[in-house]
């Protein structure tokens, strides 16, 4: 399934559904869950967004020169 996804013959939805069927929902969520409790990205579809502020992003050229720590700082504020 991973190979067919990388090759572009399987959609992201099909790929995730196949992973869920193979390893189970709990393992899949544990593997890709980011954050905790209300900050968990797995809950985005369940709860309405409360903060709709726009992110200021650098241009593509500026992004290429960023270090990982700069990217994290930009995303976390």
C-alpha angles and dihedrals in degrees: 000000000000091000093051090048092052090047090052097242094112124056122232090249092053091046094052092044090052092049090049091051091048102045103017131248096274094055092044093051091045090051097049103024111119122195128002139270111335091000092058111121090213088073097057094103092050103049126049116243113260099185115053099169115146118244118233107224128189121240120270092260091052091047091057091061097050121112118222091256090054091052092050091048091050092051097044097041 
